[in-house]
Amino acid sequence: MARAGLQLGLKQALGRVAAGAPVPVFAVAGQGAREHVQDLRLDGRLRLVDSPGAAMVLLIAGGLPDGLAEPLAHLHDSLPHPRATLWWPLGAGPATWPQQFVPTIETRDGVSETLQAIQRELLRGQRPGEPPILPDEDPVPWKGVGPYGQGGTGMTGGTPYGRPMAELGADRDGLRLDVLPLRIGPFFPRFPPGLTLDLKLAGDVIVDVAPVESPFAGAPPVGVCRAGARIFVDALSQPVPVAGLELARAREHLRWLADALVAVELGSLGSRVLRLAAELRTSDGDSIRTLGRALRRTQAIGWATNGVGRIPAAAVEGLGAGPIARAAGLPEDERTHDPAYSGLGFEPIVQRDGDAAARWRQRLGEAAQSLELAARAGDRRTVPTGSVESPRGRLDGEGNATARFLHLLPGVLQGLEWGDAVTTLVSLDLDFEEAVFAETARAGAVAS
Amino acid sequence: MRDYASPGVAIVAVGAILVAGVYVLAVLDRLLGMIVAGTSIRLGALLAEPVQSGALLVLQERRTTERPDAAGWALAPALFGGLAAVALAMVPLDRDIVAADPATGFVVFSAAIAMVMIAIYLHGWSPNSAFALHGAYRYGAQALSFQIPFLLAMLATALPAESLSIVDIVDAQKSVWNVVREPAGLPLYLVVGVAVSFWGPLNLPDAADLAGGTVVEDSGLDRLLWKGARAAMLVAVAAMGAAVFLGGWWGPWLPGPAWVVLKTVALLVVLLASGHLLARVRIEQFVFVSWVLLIPLALLNVFVSGALLL
């Protein structure tokens, strides 16, 4: 009795101490939520974590297609107790995930405060932790017979227990090694929202890869558009200020850079870049050049990216792949066809190498160039031609650069080690939402 | 007969120093992160956060996976932390203040470092999870590459002392510290020291591209103990670096133990700064650089150190 009382007292004391800790949050950035979730990195009251095992609260932001409901339930159940879920709709329609949530909130400050309140209540026992959504049962009966559950008929090959086992297969060096099938996504933190890959790995080398169709593709419009993508979608059908468009482009490149820095373990520098993106002005060209020097010193543009994920110009010619193509030496840019840019001295920046380092340099160079263009543009407005150069490449009625590039992805990733594959994927800046925003805009259903 | 503290005193002292070291490391790491990120520093929050986050992990339930090796999962952080404690026990705070001063202290420390690979492999293997196992294999490649230069860098420090006792190695630096005698030794030691604790640019087993690697499935106490053990090993590496390269307790004005603490913190700052200022190294590059550059450099360091003593 006394022991139970002591344990309870200790738990309460620890709960009071722990309540002030930054809230470990696993965030799912749904449609229209990428920037909002990214900005949470700047809030010292929260800590965005890479694994659900490290989280206390699951934050679901923006709109989510039906196709993500089941993976989301799995994700929810992999959070340790005590746990809670918070939905942050950001203007999206009713959640597609059929669970009750704590009261929804729509402002950023409100999110952090609510997350803190949830953590406090969970740790003090004032809020019960959420039970699992899915039944805790084996996918198929376990038939192992050994003292450690090993062996047994039907447990030594194929997909016993509902899980594929490694099978012998050829590797890149002509050997026959174990090849493990593995599905990564759709919530892997280094991937863009919605990307899922079916992989076959020999050791850490990718021998086969197939992208799974994005759950965003073909999903009904959720009625929200990311703030950073909005002006490019608008430019498809109406004149927009060139200065605003270029400032938005520079911001998008810096936001990409902030995520890319997290992927090479430079999260603190990533936060600095994120703050620069949020407060970016046309006079910040020097800050971007200073940033370029910092990236070379940290070897983010160097040993982490040199020679990784090389994409030859011939592979992307005519795809309108934006910075990917220009980093490989192709001067493809929709802005060269826009009369609003004539007289501004615009010439597409190009690199030669076509590797991840070249793509990093390309985006950084384009961010600085965009600020110069924005400063020179005055009140010029674009001329709608049905296509626009978004930060990721050509955006038009047919889709965006990501949609056109996706079929090349297996060829780019095959033969890479996993770490290099992630570096390559990050450097591509894939965006499955952009095309949906454009499609939704055509239907006249987009809100800010 | 060399000095040994009584087991009870040694365990309590080493445990207390490790806990204090891990706390200081957590605060320093956060501070460096805030400086690089350009965020405002609030001292109260900075000092409280490691304790608060630690308490939160204690209250979180342990999570399990499908068919894990439960015993291995629980043992791995204990083994890692134990090895950090063994390594730290060899570091003298002063000539007469040391948990254990065996004639082969150098060998004991090196053996502890070598066995870290077992702890990390066990940790990655146990949860029955692809990313965790992947991280474990990465450390295998990493450890096989850094063990030789690590030993050679340390071995050169034993030559002036003509002894494998850490106390003797520090004692031999009364007039000249080893960092002056062997300028290549400390940089080499720091590079492999970062690799041993897989920190910053050499955090390959628990990397962001594996969503946490060997730690991806850990929650609650498992996560706290693993992170604590890893930090403890970095503290032990820094403390040993202070002893064998920076003259340990030797220094003017302050008492010997204060110098050891100051030098350890200085090395910790350098090791931790690498995590905020250098990008992740590719494993293939690290293996190549270790075998082609670091091993010959470490050998040269030993030969030159030996020749100068003749």
Interface residues (C-beta under 8 A of the other chain):
Chain A: K11 L14 G15 V17 A18 A19 G20 A21 P22 P24 L42 G44 D50 S51 G53 A54 M56 S78 P80 H81 P82 Q119 L123 D138 W142 G149 Y161 R163 L180 L182 F188 P189 R190 G203 D204 V262 A263 V264 E265 L266 G267 S268 L269 S271 R272 R275 R297 T298 Q299 A300 G302 W303 A304 V308 E417 W418 G419 D420 V422 T423
Chain B: L32 G33 M34 V36 A37 G38 T39 A45 A48 E49 V51 Q52 S53 A55 L56 V58 L59 Q60 E61 R62 R63 E66 R67 A130 H134 Y137 R138 G200 P201 N203 L204 A207 A208 D209 L210 A211 G212 V215 V216 E217 D218 S219 G220 R223 G275 H276 L277 L278 A279 R280 V281 R282 I283 E284 Q285
